[in-house]
């Protein structure tokens, strides 16, 4: 019994395309990582500068939301093809989580 293995040799054009695509993807990931580090430094600086907690909390929450979105799309590859169903379930879960938190905050404030 022999096992036939087909070997696919990429052409020079395919190789260059893949190389260029990987370079572009890596550049995007490094840029996103630098942006997230910058956002973290902004958050730490705001806390260290002893600003009002009513100013710091919304800024940190906004930066955290932006970082989560960047991580989903660049590091967890949600921007690639065939990730529509997991992205749908993720956003529906986030929506219901937001509604639940909003409901409990409303009950606490009015109760």
N, C-alpha and C positions, 0 to 999 in steps of 0.2 A: 504494500500500500504506500503510495506516495502522496504527499501533501503538496498540492500546487499552490504556491504563493505568488500572487501577482504583485509586481513591484511597479509603482507609479513614479515615474521620474518627472519632476516639475520642469517646465521650460524656464528659460531665463526671465521671461516676462512675468510669469506667475511668481517666481522667486522674488523678483524686485517689487512686485505689487504687495506681497505678503510682508516683506521687509519694511516697506514704506508704511503700510497699515499699522504694523506693530510699533514702529517709531512714533507715529502719530498718537496711538493709544497710550504709549508710555509718557509722552510729553503731556497729554491731558491728565494722566494720573499724578504726575509730579507737580503740575500746576495746581491741581485740586488739593493735593497734600499741603502745598505751601500756603494756599488760601486758608485752609483749616487751621494751620499753625498760627497764622496771622489773627484769625478770629479768636483763637484761644488766648493769644497775647492781649488782645483788646479786652477780653473778659477779665483776665487776671489784673490788668492795669486799672480797669474800672473799680475792681474791688480794693486793690492796694491804694488807690487814690482817695479812698474813703468817701465816695460819692453817696448820695442819698439812696437808701435801699429801694425807694420807689422809682428811681431812675435805673438802678443796676439790674433789678429783676427782669423788667421787660427787655432790656438790651441783651442780657444773657440768654433769655428764652428765645429771642429772635435769632441770635447767633447759633443757638443749639438746633433750631429747626432748619436753618440753612445748612448746617453741617450734616444733619441727618439726610437731607435731600441729596447733597453732594456725595455722601458715602453710598447711598443707594444707587445712584446713577453711574458713578465712576468706579467704585471699588466692589460693588456687588453686581455690577454689569446689568442693571435693569434697563439700560438704554439699548441693549442689543435686541436682536430679533427673537421672537418666541418667548418673551418674558411678560406678555400681556396679562395672562391669567394670574400669575403670582403678584404682579403689580396691582391688579384689580383687587385681589383679596387683601393685600397690604393696605391699600388706601381705604377700603371699606372698613377694615378693622380699626384703622386710625380714626376714621370718621365716627364710628360707634364709641370708641374710647373718648374722643373729644366730647361727644354728646353726653356720655355718662358723667364725665368730670364736670361739665357745665351744669348738669342736672343736680349733682350733689352740692356744688357751690351755690346754686340758686336756693336749694332747700335749706342750706346752712344760713345763708344771709337773710332769707325771709322767715325762717322758722324761729 
